[in-house]
Amino acid sequence: MDRFGWVNLNDFCDIMRKRYNWMRKEYLYALVESDEKGRYEIRDSRIRARYGHSVNIDLDYRESDSPYLYYGASPEEVDVLLENGIFPIKQRYVHLSTSYEKAVEVALIHTENPVILQIDAFKAQEDGISLKLATDDIVLAEKIPPEYLFVVED
C-alpha cells in the first residue's frame, strides 16, 4: 500500500482469492460501482478505501468548501463532545456529514434520539484544521476541537 492508501488491483484480487476462492476482479468492480456510499475507488489499476481507514494514510482529497458540517451523537455523549471535541475512536479520521439529514441518518444507526452537532467548518479551516472531502456526503478530519461545535436545536 502506498502512502495514499492505494494498492495494486491485481495484487489485491490475488490476496482476496486466497481467502475467498470465488473472488474475481469483475466482482470487485461491481462492488465498487454499486456501493451507494462510495466507500471505494478504482483508478489506474489501483484500488483504495475513500474513508473508514484504520491505518495512517495521507489524504490527497480536496478541501471541503462547506461552511458547516454535521456530526450525530447520542444524548449521553453530547456534553463530553462539547467539552473535549470530536476525536476518532476506531478509525483514523473523524467522519463528518455534509448535511444535517445525512448526520441524522448516520446517527440513527447508533442511537434512537440523535443530537446533531454543527461544525463551523469555515472558521475551523481558517484556523488551520484540514477538512478533506472523501465523498459528496463525508468529510474527514483528524479532530474537531470543541470551539467549533454547536448543538443544532430542533
Backbone as CSV, one residue per row, in Angstrom:
resi,resn,N_x,N_y,N_z,CA_x,CA_y,CA_z,C_x,C_y,C_z
1,MET,0.847,-1.176,0.000,0.000,0.000,0.000,0.892,1.239,0.000
2,ASP,0.522,2.206,-0.858,1.319,3.431,-0.862,0.812,4.392,0.213
3,ARG,1.438,5.528,0.343,1.111,6.451,1.443,-0.281,7.057,1.334
4,PHE,-0.923,6.954,0.165,-2.274,7.473,-0.024,-3.336,6.376,0.071
5,GLY,-2.921,5.159,0.417,-3.857,4.058,0.611,-4.140,3.219,-0.622
6,TRP,-3.460,3.499,-1.722,-3.677,2.745,-2.966,-2.929,1.414,-2.916
7,VAL,-3.589,0.370,-3.436,-2.933,-0.922,-3.632,-3.194,-1.378,-5.057
8,ASN,-2.291,-2.181,-5.560,-2.438,-2.716,-6.914,-3.664,-3.628,-6.949
9,LEU,-4.534,-3.381,-7.901,-5.795,-4.118,-8.009,-5.566,-5.613,-8.225
10,ASN,-4.627,-5.980,-9.089,-4.345,-7.400,-9.331,-3.813,-8.077,-8.079
11,ASP,-2.898,-7.415,-7.381,-2.364,-7.983,-6.140,-3.468,-8.157,-5.101
12,PHE,-4.326,-7.161,-5.001,-5.428,-7.212,-4.052,-6.360,-8.384,-4.371
13,CYS,-6.690,-8.543,-5.636,-7.554,-9.661,-6.056,-6.899,-11.007,-5.760
14,ASP,-5.601,-11.115,-5.991,-4.898,-12.370,-5.698,-4.973,-12.707,-4.207
15,ILE,-4.782,-11.709,-3.380,-4.846,-11.926,-1.931,-6.263,-12.301,-1.515
16,MET,-7.252,-11.586,-2.055,-8.654,-11.876,-1.728,-9.052,-13.277,-2.199
17,ARG,-8.552,-13.702,-3.341,-8.893,-15.019,-3.883,-8.346,-16.137,-2.991
18,LYS,-7.236,-15.888,-2.304,-6.703,-16.899,-1.385,-7.663,-17.126,-0.221
19,ARG,-8.367,-16.083,0.170,-9.309,-16.199,1.272,-10.710,-16.577,0.787
20,TYR,-11.085,-16.028,-0.357,-12.406,-16.276,-0.947,-12.204,-16.801,-2.363
21,ASN,-12.259,-18.099,-2.520,-11.909,-18.679,-3.816,-12.851,-18.255,-4.949
22,TRP,-13.997,-17.713,-4.625,-14.954,-17.239,-5.634,-14.619,-15.833,-6.144
23,MET,-13.685,-15.142,-5.495,-13.385,-13.749,-5.840,-12.824,-13.620,-7.257
24,ARG,-13.367,-12.671,-7.997,-12.892,-12.327,-9.340,-12.828,-10.807,-9.440
25,LYS,-11.965,-10.338,-10.286,-11.812,-8.899,-10.454,-13.133,-8.240,-10.856
26,GLU,-13.915,-8.920,-11.666,-15.205,-8.377,-12.099,-16.129,-8.128,-10.909
27,TYR,-16.070,-9.015,-9.902,-16.899,-8.847,-8.714,-16.469,-7.608,-7.932
28,LEU,-15.180,-7.405,-7.889,-14.660,-6.237,-7.179,-15.102,-4.943,-7.867
29,TYR,-15.019,-4.912,-9.187,-15.513,-3.752,-9.939,-16.999,-3.534,-9.667
30,ALA,-17.765,-4.611,-9.651,-19.205,-4.500,-9.399,-19.476,-3.964,-7.998
31,LEU,-18.705,-4.433,-7.033,-18.856,-3.949,-5.661,-18.602,-2.443,-5.583
32,VAL,-17.507,-2.013,-6.172,-17.145,-0.590,-6.134,-18.196,0.256,-6.839
33,GLU,-18.644,-0.183,-7.993,-19.612,0.582,-8.777,-21.001,0.601,-8.147
34,SER,-21.358,-0.430,-7.400,-22.702,-0.495,-6.823,-22.774,0.046,-5.396
35,ASP,-21.649,0.345,-4.810,-21.625,0.840,-3.433,-22.185,2.261,-3.372
36,GLU,-23.399,2.396,-2.847,-24.062,3.699,-2.790,-23.321,4.702,-1.935
37,LYS,-22.546,4.243,-0.976,-21.814,5.145,-0.089,-20.496,5.620,-0.692
38,GLY,-20.077,5.032,-1.798,-18.832,5.462,-2.438,-17.601,5.225,-1.592
39,ARG,-17.601,4.140,-0.842,-16.500,3.882,0.081,-15.180,3.560,-0.627
40,TYR,-15.251,2.968,-1.811,-14.036,2.548,-2.511,-13.910,3.270,-3.845
41,GLU,-12.688,3.323,-4.327,-12.479,3.852,-5.674,-11.385,3.061,-6.364
42,ILE,-11.553,2.933,-7.676,-10.559,2.275,-8.524,-10.074,3.310,-9.524
43,ARG,-8.751,3.403,-9.639,-8.165,4.328,-10.610,-6.814,3.759,-11.074
44,ASP,-6.630,3.726,-12.375,-5.340,3.289,-12.948,-4.873,1.951,-12.376
45,SER,-5.737,0.955,-12.414,-5.468,-0.399,-11.902,-5.002,-0.431,-10.448
46,ARG,-5.527,0.505,-9.665,-5.300,0.519,-8.214,-6.646,0.715,-7.530
47,ILE,-6.719,0.287,-6.288,-7.947,0.416,-5.502,-7.600,0.954,-4.124
48,ARG,-8.557,1.693,-3.535,-8.387,2.143,-2.155,-9.748,2.422,-1.532
49,ALA,-9.740,2.463,-0.204,-10.913,2.897,0.538,-10.858,4.417,0.631
50,ARG,-11.971,5.070,0.413,-12.023,6.535,0.488,-12.144,7.009,1.931
51,TYR,-12.720,6.192,2.807,-12.844,6.534,4.226,-12.958,5.252,5.023
52,GLY,-12.950,5.373,6.339,-13.007,4.208,7.210,-11.644,3.615,7.478
53,HIS,-10.608,4.407,7.334,-9.237,3.914,7.488,-8.903,3.606,8.940
54,SER,-8.201,2.502,9.131,-7.695,2.164,10.457,-6.170,2.266,10.497
55,VAL,-5.570,2.601,9.385,-4.116,2.783,9.300,-3.837,4.220,8.862
56,ASN,-2.626,4.664,9.109,-2.242,6.016,8.716,-2.037,6.095,7.211
57,ILE,-2.728,7.020,6.600,-2.508,7.329,5.190,-2.561,8.841,5.041
58,ASP,-1.953,9.343,3.996,-2.045,10.761,3.665,-3.265,10.944,2.771
59,LEU,-4.131,11.856,3.160,-5.321,12.114,2.355,-4.968,13.091,1.244
60,ASP,-5.192,12.684,0.014,-4.927,13.566,-1.121,-6.225,14.075,-1.725
61,TYR,-7.258,14.210,-0.890,-8.549,14.727,-1.340,-8.522,16.254,-1.267
62,ARG,-9.447,16.858,-1.983,-9.528,18.318,-1.918,-10.185,18.737,-0.609
63,GLU,-9.898,19.958,-0.207,-10.514,20.510,0.994,-12.007,20.734,0.749
64,SER,-12.803,20.493,1.759,-14.232,20.750,1.683,-14.469,22.252,1.607
65,ASP,-15.483,22.648,0.854,-15.822,24.072,0.811,-17.155,24.353,1.502
66,SER,-17.645,23.385,2.277,-18.886,23.582,3.025,-18.619,24.493,4.216
67,PRO,-19.441,25.520,4.407,-19.233,26.395,5.564,-19.579,25.715,6.885
68,TYR,-20.482,24.722,6.820,-20.867,23.977,8.020,-20.888,22.488,7.707
69,LEU,-20.521,21.700,8.707,-20.589,20.251,8.622,-21.359,19.770,9.844
70,TYR,-21.690,18.471,9.876,-22.570,17.966,10.923,-22.069,16.621,11.448
71,TYR,-22.397,16.378,12.718,-21.986,15.148,13.371,-23.112,14.721,14.300
72,GLY,-23.575,13.493,14.160,-24.633,12.984,15.015,-24.077,12.261,16.213
73,ALA,-24.685,12.507,17.364,-24.217,11.898,18.608,-25.419,11.453,19.428
74,SER,-25.164,10.591,20.392,-26.223,10.204,21.322,-26.347,11.298,22.385
75,PRO,-27.509,11.399,23.015,-27.661,12.415,24.068,-26.636,12.256,25.191
76,GLU,-26.221,11.015,25.445,-25.275,10.758,26.532,-23.871,11.286,26.247
77,GLU,-23.504,11.399,24.990,-22.131,11.813,24.677,-21.980,13.283,24.298
78,VAL,-23.082,13.994,24.154,-23.020,15.379,23.670,-22.188,16.274,24.575
79,ASP,-22.414,16.219,25.893,-21.676,17.101,26.800,-20.173,16.842,26.741
80,VAL,-19.790,15.580,26.635,-18.368,15.230,26.534,-17.774,15.799,25.245
81,LEU,-18.514,15.673,24.134,-18.029,16.194,22.854,-17.913,17.719,22.887
82,LEU,-18.889,18.371,23.478,-18.852,19.838,23.547,-17.702,20.331,24.419
83,GLU,-17.306,19.526,25.381,-16.201,19.903,26.261,-14.835,19.540,25.676
84,ASN,-14.743,18.368,25.039,-13.446,17.856,24.585,-13.224,17.881,23.082
85,GLY,-14.290,18.046,22.299,-14.176,17.977,20.853,-14.444,16.567,20.361
86,ILE,-14.340,16.404,19.055,-14.588,15.107,18.431,-13.252,14.513,17.999
87,PHE,-12.996,13.292,18.451,-11.771,12.576,18.102,-12.146,11.217,17.531
88,PRO,-11.334,10.688,16.623,-11.630,9.339,16.112,-11.431,8.297,17.211
89,ILE,-12.227,7.249,17.150,-12.098,6.184,18.144,-11.561,4.920,17.497
90,LYS,-12.321,4.323,16.591,-11.881,3.085,15.951,-11.267,3.319,14.583
91,GLN,-11.371,4.522,14.095,-10.856,4.825,12.764,-9.805,5.923,12.870
92,ARG,-9.125,6.154,11.786,-8.035,7.132,11.759,-8.547,8.565,11.746
93,TYR,-9.722,8.782,11.139,-10.266,10.139,10.997,-11.696,10.212,11.515
94,VAL,-12.071,11.408,11.936,-13.461,11.694,12.287,-14.236,11.811,10.980
95,HIS,-15.410,11.198,10.933,-16.271,11.256,9.750,-17.384,12.261,10.009
96,LEU,-17.406,13.315,9.240,-18.403,14.367,9.363,-19.341,14.309,8.165
97,SER,-20.559,14.735,8.357,-21.540,14.733,7.269,-21.642,16.119,6.657
98,THR,-21.899,16.142,5.364,-22.030,17.423,4.662,-23.430,18.004,4.791
99,SER,-24.379,17.228,5.319,-25.735,17.754,5.501,-26.295,17.291,6.843
100,TYR,-27.214,18.077,7.340,-27.923,17.742,8.577,-28.632,16.399,8.416
101,GLU,-29.309,16.223,7.285,-30.072,14.999,7.036,-29.191,13.752,7.049
102,LYS,-28.019,13.859,6.444,-27.097,12.712,6.418,-26.580,12.416,7.824
103,ALA,-26.331,13.447,8.615,-25.878,13.235,10.002,-26.947,12.509,10.810
104,VAL,-28.208,12.868,10.607,-29.303,12.182,11.295,-29.349,10.722,10.860
105,GLU,-29.268,10.483,9.564,-29.309,9.118,9.035,-28.211,8.245,9.640
106,VAL,-27.000,8.772,9.697,-25.870,8.019,10.248,-26.049,7.812,11.754
107,ALA,-26.466,8.841,12.460,-26.605,8.755,13.916,-27.693,7.768,14.325
108,LEU,-28.737,7.643,13.518,-29.822,6.724,13.850,-29.379,5.265,13.853
109,ILE,-28.247,4.981,13.276,-27.689,3.631,13.323,-27.264,3.292,14.753
110,HIS,-26.846,4.329,15.509,-26.265,4.118,16.835,-27.163,4.551,17.993
111,THR,-28.126,5.419,17.726,-28.959,5.927,18.804,-30.360,6.255,18.286
112,GLU,-31.349,6.093,19.144,-32.727,6.370,18.746,-33.040,7.862,18.731
113,ASN,-32.330,8.628,19.540,-32.596,10.060,19.679,-31.333,10.871,19.420
114,PRO,-30.918,10.953,18.172,-29.652,11.648,17.909,-29.719,13.151,18.196
115,VAL,-28.604,13.650,18.650,-28.404,15.084,18.788,-27.397,15.443,17.698
116,ILE,-27.712,16.464,16.922,-26.839,16.824,15.812,-25.998,18.037,16.190
117,LEU,-24.697,17.877,16.045,-23.769,18.976,16.268,-23.418,19.598,14.931
118,GLN,-23.385,20.906,14.914,-22.949,21.632,13.715,-21.514,22.073,13.945
119,ILE,-20.710,21.902,12.916,-19.303,22.302,12.977,-19.137,23.552,12.126
120,ASP,-18.537,24.570,12.700,-18.239,25.784,11.936,-16.992,25.492,11.102
121,ALA,-17.221,24.872,9.953,-16.124,24.412,9.097,-15.313,25.586,8.545
122,PHE,-15.985,26.654,8.214,-15.286,27.817,7.675,-14.257,28.329,8.686
123,LYS,-14.683,28.506,9.928,-13.776,29.006,10.979,-12.683,27.978,11.279
124,ALA,-13.046,26.703,11.315,-12.056,25.653,11.597,-10.956,25.663,10.541
125,GLN,-11.333,25.747,9.270,-10.329,25.775,8.203,-9.514,27.062,8.247
126,GLU,-10.175,28.145,8.569,-9.478,29.423,8.706,-8.389,29.322,9.780
127,ASP,-8.664,28.503,10.805,-7.720,28.307,11.903,-6.742,27.154,11.653
128,GLY,-6.751,26.593,10.455,-5.754,25.595,10.085,-6.166,24.143,10.184
129,ILE,-7.415,23.877,10.464,-7.876,22.485,10.537,-8.230,22.005,9.132
130,SER,-7.661,20.885,8.747,-7.905,20.319,7.430,-9.191,19.502,7.443
131,LEU,-10.051,19.764,6.457,-11.324,19.050,6.298,-11.370,18.526,4.871
132,LYS,-11.099,17.241,4.719,-10.964,16.635,3.395,-12.259,15.981,2.934
133,LEU,-12.684,16.315,1.733,-13.910,15.784,1.149,-13.645,14.387,0.588
134,ALA,-14.136,13.354,1.303,-13.928,11.971,0.876,-14.966,11.553,-0.153
135,THR,-16.226,11.952,0.074,-17.326,11.703,-0.867,-18.222,12.934,-0.822
136,ASP,-19.293,12.921,-1.582,-20.228,14.043,-1.547,-20.864,14.212,-0.169
137,ASP,-20.902,13.134,0.613,-21.567,13.150,1.915,-20.625,13.138,3.111
138,ILE,-19.357,12.815,2.905,-18.438,12.582,4.028,-17.196,13.451,3.921
139,VAL,-16.893,14.117,5.032,-15.675,14.906,5.162,-14.864,14.305,6.304
140,LEU,-13.558,14.210,6.109,-12.676,13.613,7.106,-11.823,14.679,7.783
141,ALA,-11.620,14.503,9.090,-10.765,15.404,9.861,-10.029,14.592,10.910
142,GLU,-8.835,15.039,11.286,-8.105,14.339,12.346,-8.785,14.531,13.689
143,LYS,-9.351,15.702,13.908,-10.092,16.008,15.134,-10.848,17.312,14.909
144,ILE,-11.834,17.549,15.749,-12.568,18.805,15.731,-12.580,19.336,17.165
145,PRO,-11.823,20.384,17.439,-11.817,20.965,18.793,-13.198,21.513,19.169
146,PRO,-13.484,21.607,20.454,-14.826,21.974,20.914,-15.284,23.380,20.515
147,GLU,-14.369,24.276,20.287,-14.773,25.656,19.973,-15.500,25.786,18.633
148,TYR,-15.492,24.737,17.830,-16.174,24.771,16.518,-17.511,24.033,16.543
149,LEU,-17.908,23.536,17.705,-19.106,22.694,17.813,-20.283,23.439,18.430
150,PHE,-21.446,23.224,17.848,-22.678,23.831,18.346,-23.811,22.824,18.182
151,VAL,-24.678,22.744,19.166,-25.842,21.849,19.077,-26.869,22.492,18.161
152,VAL,-27.384,21.705,17.222,-28.452,22.168,16.346,-29.748,21.976,17.110
153,GLU,-30.466,23.045,17.325,-31.748,22.977,18.047,-32.849,22.581,17.068
154,ASP,-33.742,21.705,17.526,-34.851,21.266,16.670,-35.799,22.415,16.350
